[in-house]
Amino acid sequence: MHSEQAEDRLRELLTQAGVNLSAPTAEDVERSWDVIERFALEGAEDVPSEPGDYDDGILAQHGVYDWGEGESFEVDMTRQFSFYKDGEYDHMAQLQCTFHFEPTDELRAAGEKNLWSFDTDLDEFFAAARALPGFVAVRGLMPTRLEISYSDV
């Protein structure tokens, strides 16, 4: 896979796993993390290091955010790729998979947290990510939407 194909590849894997991309269910949230865990092991041909290293890492994060469309509690896993040109750092790109939820008092109490996969075995990373308070708090809750995007940062 080439990094620019990552969004299409993730969407393909999620669809194969039965995730409803346009109207996700509570079950789709956990299904998606299973898919991302497998997807994280697929290398990107144009990224110089192995999945989980500094040039190809995973970020798990959650919190209440307002990006101009009203508040939403988000749980997100983002795959970040670093690129080099002539041996020098050039830029990064991120593939985000974000579930949005109504920000209830319980979800607000989970706070904001983030965790990077760098310097961690990917199995250990995903176990720790799924144990983050926000990831635990949304189990069984119906998301309002799923957002998947790829962009340079």
Order of alpha helices (4+ residues) and beta strands (2+ residues): alpha-alpha-beta-beta-beta-alpha-beta-alpha-alpha-beta
